[in-house]
Amino acid sequence: MTDLTNTPELSESTEPAISYSTCYKPSLHLFPYEWTLENANFTKDKGKVFSCFACGGGSTMGYKLAGFDVIGHNDIDAKMIDVYKANHNPKYSFLESITTFAKRKDLPKELYELDILDGSPPCSSFSMAGNREKDWGKEKVFREGQAEQVLDTLFFDFIDLLIIDLSKTLIFLSGSLIVTSW
């Protein structure tokens, strides 16, 4: 057990113990981090990306800043689709589960010519911080209002997109898996 008898009293001051300016040394950063949409240079010369489980488009912004052309996205949440569209104005937008998306036979030709297929499925069913086995096989509904779905099989539905030759590279962010030269 931790001994708290010698713990110093908390200060009434609102000043942090170590200031931001003491820790932060801009000259040590290797990459520019201060940017705005107005001055961002989206070159779109590194390849084409499609984002699954896209939410509001956080990974999409990273790809765009890195020079990729993110041509579309998929998500099951209608509210997130609206946010993504407002943030990124995608060429292709699919409001449906990844299971339904993977079974489509009517995808545009351009989606079969991707360089990267990106995805970050909900990880609560396989994360060490989640319920893991207790939730396997159970349909879940999130409070945000998405449709019911079995979360532990979403990764396999995502992999099915590679099997139909949708991309040269898969990036699975929740599990830190990168498959190249598929």
Secondary structure, 3 states (H helix, E strand, C coil): CCCCCCCCCCCCCCCCCCCHHHHCCHHHCCCCCCCCCCCCCCCCCCCEEEEECCCCCHHHHHHHHCCCEEEEEEECCHHHHHHHHHHHCCCEEEECCHHHHHCCCCCCHHHHCEEEEEECCCCCCCCCCCCHHHHCCCEECCCCCCCCEEHHHHHHHHHHHHHCCCEEEEEECCCCEEECCC
